[in-house]
Amino acid sequence: MSTHPTLPAQPRRFPTWLVGVLYSASGSMNGFVAVALATLLTGHGVSNAREATITAIILTPSYLSFLLTPLVDCGMSRRTWAMLLALAGAICLGSGVLLTPAASANGGHGPGANLLIVLLLLGYLCTQMYSSTIGGMVPNLVERSRQSAASAWLNVAYLGLTGACGYLSVLEIRHLPLRLAACVIPLPILLSASPLLFTAKEDRIPKRVGTAMRELGRNLLLSAKQRSYWFALLVFIVPSATFAMQNLFGGIGRDFGVSDDRTAFISGVVLAVACIAGAALGGPLSNRYDRRLLFIAPAMVAGLGSLAMIGLLNRGIAPATVFLAGVIFYNVMAGINYTATSALVFQIVGRDNPLSATQYAICIAACNAAIAGAVALDGSGSTLHGHWSGARGELLVDALLSLVLGSIVLALVYRFGGGFPRPPVSDEQEA
């Protein structure tokens, strides 16, 4: 009997909006890690630099989980894997919530912080594998003509839940008994995954573990032999367009005279709305302009915005308004980048590529590795001495990464990547 999955000739009718519901579980976890954690830890005296280091460590699965993701093709159906991964992620998140007060002890360097890192890292790994599992199910359940709509729902749900759950997590921890908050905060993960109990099951035969891991190894070796793919990875892995401050805005509101609750709202809900607006704008732009240019240029523009925030903060001009406007501008640019990134990866992978899944996973992993590294670097900016400490240092480092490294990458693309051609007008054209 073949060990390869068999695909149905025509996928069962599957609502595209349901893809967004299922995928939003990973947005719930990301909201706590990328939005709430910064506000909660810095609000209890943890330095911005230490909080950034903690966040960067927890984000590790975002660029390494692809090494374990082949396991979801083995043993059980993907639907069963997804439900188990969602449950495990929710348990880890709830346990992490219970540890947030202890994690702030000793400036975030005590055993409570270390245990929090382990639990949230495992939870983040589970939700990353969960989202990859849902992504692998979509082509088998959604007709090709409706997959673009499914992708739109996926991104809107992820961004929306990241912002909403990040903001609500802060409120729940501050205004509810901690044990109750630990039960309530993980609920969106379980609710997002609950439709799996009723959705159609894929028609496929799970692989064996050895077969799946051997295929991953072969695909990695074959990808490594393609020079054009290495150049594409270089564009992604250099931290020139990471928008890493998204993970740190929650910790710098006080520098702008903004209360913790309002900071949580701005760095959660407002951030998500701005990202969604930028993502919508990025769609038509990605069809008109080179996607490599749209991947890097918005980060450079956002870097100029960060420098403007520093200048206005130094002058004492309406700092709370500057913070709000800066977050909106920065995340509109981030939304454009998100859309361009997805479109660029699809363009690089191309149509009828036998290595498409592996190459897609590696491209996204490279992007996430750059983000995690930039989060740590931005956080180190808060330790600069004198006038440049705190938020000014973080914004400065983030701006310099985008402007300096972005200029270098754009120059390399123009010199070795064929200039800045228009996007392909058909799927058959190469990147």
Secondary structure as a PSIPRED ss2 file (coil, helix, strand):
# PSIPRED VFORMAT (PSIPRED V4.0)

   1 M C   1.000  0.000  0.000
   2 S C   1.000  0.000  0.000
   3 T C   1.000  0.000  0.000
   4 H C   1.000  0.000  0.000
   5 P C   1.000  0.000  0.000
   6 T C   1.000  0.000  0.000
   7 L C   1.000  0.000  0.000
   8 P C   1.000  0.000  0.000
   9 A C   1.000  0.000  0.000
  10 Q C   1.000  0.000  0.000
  11 P C   1.000  0.000  0.000
  12 R C   1.000  0.000  0.000
  13 R C   1.000  0.000  0.000
  14 F C   1.000  0.000  0.000
  15 P C   1.000  0.000  0.000
  16 T H   0.000  1.000  0.000
  17 W H   0.000  1.000  0.000
  18 L H   0.000  1.000  0.000
  19 V H   0.000  1.000  0.000
  20 G H   0.000  1.000  0.000
  21 V H   0.000  1.000  0.000
  22 L H   0.000  1.000  0.000
  23 Y H   0.000  1.000  0.000
  24 S H   0.000  1.000  0.000
  25 A H   0.000  1.000  0.000
  26 S H   0.000  1.000  0.000
  27 G H   0.000  1.000  0.000
  28 S H   0.000  1.000  0.000
  29 M H   0.000  1.000  0.000
  30 N H   0.000  1.000  0.000
  31 G H   0.000  1.000  0.000
  32 F H   0.000  1.000  0.000
  33 V H   0.000  1.000  0.000
  34 A H   0.000  1.000  0.000
  35 V H   0.000  1.000  0.000
  36 A H   0.000  1.000  0.000
  37 L H   0.000  1.000  0.000
  38 A H   0.000  1.000  0.000
  39 T H   0.000  1.000  0.000
  40 L H   0.000  1.000  0.000
  41 L H   0.000  1.000  0.000
  42 T H   0.000  1.000  0.000
  43 G H   0.000  1.000  0.000
  44 H C   1.000  0.000  0.000
  45 G C   1.000  0.000  0.000
  46 V C   1.000  0.000  0.000
  47 S C   1.000  0.000  0.000
  48 N H   0.000  1.000  0.000
  49 A H   0.000  1.000  0.000
  50 R H   0.000  1.000  0.000
  51 E H   0.000  1.000  0.000
  52 A H   0.000  1.000  0.000
  53 T H   0.000  1.000  0.000
  54 I H   0.000  1.000  0.000
  55 T H   0.000  1.000  0.000
  56 A H   0.000  1.000  0.000
  57 I H   0.000  1.000  0.000
  58 I H   0.000  1.000  0.000
  59 L C   1.000  0.000  0.000
  60 T C   1.000  0.000  0.000
  61 P H   0.000  1.000  0.000
  62 S H   0.000  1.000  0.000
  63 Y H   0.000  1.000  0.000
  64 L H   0.000  1.000  0.000
  65 S H   0.000  1.000  0.000
  66 F H   0.000  1.000  0.000
  67 L H   0.000  1.000  0.000
  68 L C   1.000  0.000  0.000
  69 T H   0.000  1.000  0.000
  70 P H   0.000  1.000  0.000
  71 L H   0.000  1.000  0.000
  72 V H   0.000  1.000  0.000
  73 D H   0.000  1.000  0.000
  74 C E   0.000  0.000  1.000
  75 G C   1.000  0.000  0.000
  76 M C   1.000  0.000  0.000
  77 S C   1.000  0.000  0.000
  78 R H   0.000  1.000  0.000
  79 R H   0.000  1.000  0.000
  80 T H   0.000  1.000  0.000
  81 W H   0.000  1.000  0.000
  82 A H   0.000  1.000  0.000
  83 M H   0.000  1.000  0.000
  84 L H   0.000  1.000  0.000
  85 L H   0.000  1.000  0.000
  86 A H   0.000  1.000  0.000
  87 L H   0.000  1.000  0.000
  88 A H   0.000  1.000  0.000
  89 G H   0.000  1.000  0.000
  90 A H   0.000  1.000  0.000
  91 I H   0.000  1.000  0.000
  92 C H   0.000  1.000  0.000
  93 L H   0.000  1.000  0.000
  94 G H   0.000  1.000  0.000
  95 S H   0.000  1.000  0.000
  96 G H   0.000  1.000  0.000
  97 V H   0.000  1.000  0.000
  98 L H   0.000  1.000  0.000
  99 L H   0.000  1.000  0.000
 100 T H   0.000  1.000  0.000
 101 P H   0.000  1.000  0.000
 102 A H   0.000  1.000  0.000
 103 A H   0.000  1.000  0.000
 104 S C   1.000  0.000  0.000
 105 A H   0.000  1.000  0.000
 106 N H   0.000  1.000  0.000
 107 G H   0.000  1.000  0.000
 108 G H   0.000  1.000  0.000
 109 H C   1.000  0.000  0.000
 110 G C   1.000  0.000  0.000
 111 P H   0.000  1.000  0.000
 112 G H   0.000  1.000  0.000
 113 A H   0.000  1.000  0.000
 114 N H   0.000  1.000  0.000
 115 L H   0.000  1.000  0.000
 116 L H   0.000  1.000  0.000
 117 I H   0.000  1.000  0.000
 118 V H   0.000  1.000  0.000
 119 L H   0.000  1.000  0.000
 120 L H   0.000  1.000  0.000
 121 L H   0.000  1.000  0.000
 122 L H   0.000  1.000  0.000
 123 G H   0.000  1.000  0.000
 124 Y H   0.000  1.000  0.000
 125 L H   0.000  1.000  0.000
 126 C H   0.000  1.000  0.000
 127 T H   0.000  1.000  0.000
 128 Q H   0.000  1.000  0.000
 129 M H   0.000  1.000  0.000
 130 Y H   0.000  1.000  0.000
 131 S H   0.000  1.000  0.000
 132 S H   0.000  1.000  0.000
 133 T H   0.000  1.000  0.000
 134 I H   0.000  1.000  0.000
 135 G H   0.000  1.000  0.000
 136 G H   0.000  1.000  0.000
 137 M H   0.000  1.000  0.000
 138 V H   0.000  1.000  0.000
 139 P H   0.000  1.000  0.000
 140 N H   0.000  1.000  0.000
 141 L H   0.000  1.000  0.000
 142 V C   1.000  0.000  0.000
 143 E C   1.000  0.000  0.000
 144 R H   0.000  1.000  0.000
 145 S H   0.000  1.000  0.000
 146 R H   0.000  1.000  0.000
 147 Q H   0.000  1.000  0.000
 148 S H   0.000  1.000  0.000
 149 A H   0.000  1.000  0.000
 150 A H   0.000  1.000  0.000
 151 S H   0.000  1.000  0.000
 152 A H   0.000  1.000  0.000
 153 W H   0.000  1.000  0.000
 154 L H   0.000  1.000  0.000
 155 N H   0.000  1.000  0.000
 156 V H   0.000  1.000  0.000
 157 A H   0.000  1.000  0.000
 158 Y H   0.000  1.000  0.000
 159 L H   0.000  1.000  0.000
 160 G H   0.000  1.000  0.000
 161 L H   0.000  1.000  0.000
 162 T H   0.000  1.000  0.000
 163 G H   0.000  1.000  0.000
 164 A H   0.000  1.000  0.000
 165 C H   0.000  1.000  0.000
 166 G H   0.000  1.000  0.000
 167 Y H   0.000  1.000  0.000
 168 L H   0.000  1.000  0.000
 169 S H   0.000  1.000  0.000
 170 V H   0.000  1.000  0.000
 171 L H   0.000  1.000  0.000
 172 E H   0.000  1.000  0.000
 173 I H   0.000  1.000  0.000
 174 R H   0.000  1.000  0.000
 175 H H   0.000  1.000  0.000
 176 L C   1.000  0.000  0.000
 177 P C   1.000  0.000  0.000
 178 L H   0.000  1.000  0.000
 179 R H   0.000  1.000  0.000
 180 L H   0.000  1.000  0.000
 181 A H   0.000  1.000  0.000
 182 A H   0.000  1.000  0.000
 183 C H   0.000  1.000  0.000
 184 V H   0.000  1.000  0.000
 185 I C   1.000  0.000  0.000
 186 P C   1.000  0.000  0.000
 187 L H   0.000  1.000  0.000
 188 P H   0.000  1.000  0.000
 189 I H   0.000  1.000  0.000
 190 L H   0.000  1.000  0.000
 191 L H   0.000  1.000  0.000
 192 S H   0.000  1.000  0.000
 193 A H   0.000  1.000  0.000
 194 S H   0.000  1.000  0.000
 195 P H   0.000  1.000  0.000
 196 L H   0.000  1.000  0.000
 197 L H   0.000  1.000  0.000
 198 F C   1.000  0.000  0.000
 199 T C   1.000  0.000  0.000
 200 A C   1.000  0.000  0.000
 201 K C   1.000  0.000  0.000
 202 E C   1.000  0.000  0.000
 203 D C   1.000  0.000  0.000
 204 R C   1.000  0.000  0.000
 205 I C   1.000  0.000  0.000
 206 P C   1.000  0.000  0.000
 207 K E   0.000  0.000  1.000
 208 R C   1.000  0.000  0.000
 209 V H   0.000  1.000  0.000
 210 G H   0.000  1.000  0.000
 211 T H   0.000  1.000  0.000
 212 A H   0.000  1.000  0.000
 213 M H   0.000  1.000  0.000
 214 R H   0.000  1.000  0.000
 215 E H   0.000  1.000  0.000
 216 L H   0.000  1.000  0.000
 217 G H   0.000  1.000  0.000
 218 R H   0.000  1.000  0.000
 219 N H   0.000  1.000  0.000
 220 L H   0.000  1.000  0.000
 221 L H   0.000  1.000  0.000
 222 L H   0.000  1.000  0.000
 223 S H   0.000  1.000  0.000
 224 A H   0.000  1.000  0.000
 225 K C   1.000  0.000  0.000
 226 Q C   1.000  0.000  0.000
 227 R H   0.000  1.000  0.000
 228 S H   0.000  1.000  0.000
 229 Y H   0.000  1.000  0.000
 230 W H   0.000  1.000  0.000
 231 F H   0.000  1.000  0.000
 232 A H   0.000  1.000  0.000
 233 L H   0.000  1.000  0.000
 234 L H   0.000  1.000  0.000
 235 V H   0.000  1.000  0.000
 236 F H   0.000  1.000  0.000
 237 I H   0.000  1.000  0.000
 238 V C   1.000  0.000  0.000
 239 P C   1.000  0.000  0.000
 240 S C   1.000  0.000  0.000
 241 A C   1.000  0.000  0.000
 242 T C   1.000  0.000  0.000
 243 F C   1.000  0.000  0.000
 244 A H   0.000  1.000  0.000
 245 M H   0.000  1.000  0.000
 246 Q H   0.000  1.000  0.000
 247 N H   0.000  1.000  0.000
 248 L C   1.000  0.000  0.000
 249 F H   0.000  1.000  0.000
 250 G H   0.000  1.000  0.000
 251 G H   0.000  1.000  0.000
 252 I C   1.000  0.000  0.000
 253 G H   0.000  1.000  0.000
 254 R H   0.000  1.000  0.000
 255 D H   0.000  1.000  0.000
 256 F H   0.000  1.000  0.000
 257 G C   1.000  0.000  0.000
 258 V C   1.000  0.000  0.000
 259 S C   1.000  0.000  0.000
 260 D H   0.000  1.000  0.000
 261 D H   0.000  1.000  0.000
 262 R H   0.000  1.000  0.000
 263 T H   0.000  1.000  0.000
 264 A H   0.000  1.000  0.000
 265 F H   0.000  1.000  0.000
 266 I H   0.000  1.000  0.000
 267 S H   0.000  1.000  0.000
 268 G H   0.000  1.000  0.000
 269 V H   0.000  1.000  0.000
 270 V H   0.000  1.000  0.000
 271 L H   0.000  1.000  0.000
 272 A H   0.000  1.000  0.000
 273 V H   0.000  1.000  0.000
 274 A H   0.000  1.000  0.000
 275 C H   0.000  1.000  0.000
 276 I H   0.000  1.000  0.000
 277 A H   0.000  1.000  0.000
 278 G H   0.000  1.000  0.000
 279 A H   0.000  1.000  0.000
 280 A H   0.000  1.000  0.000
 281 L H   0.000  1.000  0.000
 282 G H   0.000  1.000  0.000
 283 G H   0.000  1.000  0.000
 284 P H   0.000  1.000  0.000
 285 L H   0.000  1.000  0.000
 286 S H   0.000  1.000  0.000
 287 N C   1.000  0.000  0.000
 288 R C   1.000  0.000  0.000
 289 Y C   1.000  0.000  0.000
 290 D C   1.000  0.000  0.000
 291 R H   0.000  1.000  0.000
 292 R H   0.000  1.000  0.000
 293 L H   0.000  1.000  0.000
 294 L H   0.000  1.000  0.000
 295 F H   0.000  1.000  0.000
 296 I H   0.000  1.000  0.000
 297 A H   0.000  1.000  0.000
 298 P H   0.000  1.000  0.000
 299 A H   0.000  1.000  0.000
 300 M H   0.000  1.000  0.000
 301 V H   0.000  1.000  0.000
 302 A H   0.000  1.000  0.000
 303 G H   0.000  1.000  0.000
 304 L H   0.000  1.000  0.000
 305 G H   0.000  1.000  0.000
 306 S H   0.000  1.000  0.000
 307 L H   0.000  1.000  0.000
 308 A H   0.000  1.000  0.000
 309 M H   0.000  1.000  0.000
 310 I H   0.000  1.000  0.000
 311 G H   0.000  1.000  0.000
 312 L H   0.000  1.000  0.000
 313 L H   0.000  1.000  0.000
 314 N H   0.000  1.000  0.000
 315 R H   0.000  1.000  0.000
 316 G C   1.000  0.000  0.000
 317 I C   1.000  0.000  0.000
 318 A C   1.000  0.000  0.000
 319 P H   0.000  1.000  0.000
 320 A H   0.000  1.000  0.000
 321 T H   0.000  1.000  0.000
 322 V H   0.000  1.000  0.000
 323 F H   0.000  1.000  0.000
 324 L H   0.000  1.000  0.000
 325 A H   0.000  1.000  0.000
 326 G H   0.000  1.000  0.000
 327 V H   0.000  1.000  0.000
 328 I H   0.000  1.000  0.000
 329 F H   0.000  1.000  0.000
 330 Y H   0.000  1.000  0.000
 331 N H   0.000  1.000  0.000
 332 V H   0.000  1.000  0.000
 333 M H   0.000  1.000  0.000
 334 A H   0.000  1.000  0.000
 335 G H   0.000  1.000  0.000
 336 I H   0.000  1.000  0.000
 337 N H   0.000  1.000  0.000
 338 Y H   0.000  1.000  0.000
 339 T H   0.000  1.000  0.000
 340 A H   0.000  1.000  0.000
 341 T H   0.000  1.000  0.000
 342 S H   0.000  1.000  0.000
 343 A H   0.000  1.000  0.000
 344 L H   0.000  1.000  0.000
 345 V H   0.000  1.000  0.000
 346 F H   0.000  1.000  0.000
 347 Q H   0.000  1.000  0.000
 348 I H   0.000  1.000  0.000
 349 V H   0.000  1.000  0.000
 350 G C   1.000  0.000  0.000
 351 R C   1.000  0.000  0.000
 352 D C   1.000  0.000  0.000
 353 N C   1.000  0.000  0.000
 354 P C   1.000  0.000  0.000
 355 L C   1.000  0.000  0.000
 356 S H   0.000  1.000  0.000
 357 A H   0.000  1.000  0.000
 358 T H   0.000  1.000  0.000
 359 Q H   0.000  1.000  0.000
 360 Y H   0.000  1.000  0.000
 361 A H   0.000  1.000  0.000
 362 I H   0.000  1.000  0.000
 363 C H   0.000  1.000  0.000
 364 I H   0.000  1.000  0.000
 365 A H   0.000  1.000  0.000
 366 A H   0.000  1.000  0.000
 367 C H   0.000  1.000  0.000
 368 N H   0.000  1.000  0.000
 369 A H   0.000  1.000  0.000
 370 A H   0.000  1.000  0.000
 371 I H   0.000  1.000  0.000
 372 A H   0.000  1.000  0.000
 373 G H   0.000  1.000  0.000
 374 A H   0.000  1.000  0.000
 375 V H   0.000  1.000  0.000
 376 A H   0.000  1.000  0.000
 377 L H   0.000  1.000  0.000
 378 D H   0.000  1.000  0.000
 379 G H   0.000  1.000  0.000
 380 S H   0.000  1.000  0.000
 381 G H   0.000  1.000  0.000
 382 S H   0.000  1.000  0.000
 383 T H   0.000  1.000  0.000
 384 L C   1.000  0.000  0.000
 385 H C   1.000  0.000  0.000
 386 G H   0.000  1.000  0.000
 387 H H   0.000  1.000  0.000
 388 W H   0.000  1.000  0.000
 389 S C   1.000  0.000  0.000
 390 G C   1.000  0.000  0.000
 391 A H   0.000  1.000  0.000
 392 R H   0.000  1.000  0.000
 393 G H   0.000  1.000  0.000
 394 E H   0.000  1.000  0.000
 395 L H   0.000  1.000  0.000
 396 L H   0.000  1.000  0.000
 397 V H   0.000  1.000  0.000
 398 D H   0.000  1.000  0.000
 399 A H   0.000  1.000  0.000
 400 L H   0.000  1.000  0.000
 401 L H   0.000  1.000  0.000
 402 S H   0.000  1.000  0.000
 403 L H   0.000  1.000  0.000
 404 V H   0.000  1.000  0.000
 405 L H   0.000  1.000  0.000
 406 G H   0.000  1.000  0.000
 407 S H   0.000  1.000  0.000
 408 I H   0.000  1.000  0.000
 409 V H   0.000  1.000  0.000
 410 L H   0.000  1.000  0.000
 411 A H   0.000  1.000  0.000
 412 L H   0.000  1.000  0.000
 413 V H   0.000  1.000  0.000
 414 Y H   0.000  1.000  0.000
 415 R H   0.000  1.000  0.000
 416 F H   0.000  1.000  0.000
 417 G C   1.000  0.000  0.000
 418 G C   1.000  0.000  0.000
 419 G C   1.000  0.000  0.000
 420 F C   1.000  0.000  0.000
 421 P C   1.000  0.000  0.000
 422 R C   1.000  0.000  0.000
 423 P C   1.000  0.000  0.000
 424 P C   1.000  0.000  0.000
 425 V C   1.000  0.000  0.000
 426 S C   1.000  0.000  0.000
 427 D C   1.000  0.000  0.000
 428 E C   1.000  0.000  0.000
 429 Q C   1.000  0.000  0.000
 430 E C   1.000  0.000  0.000
 431 A C   1.000  0.000  0.000
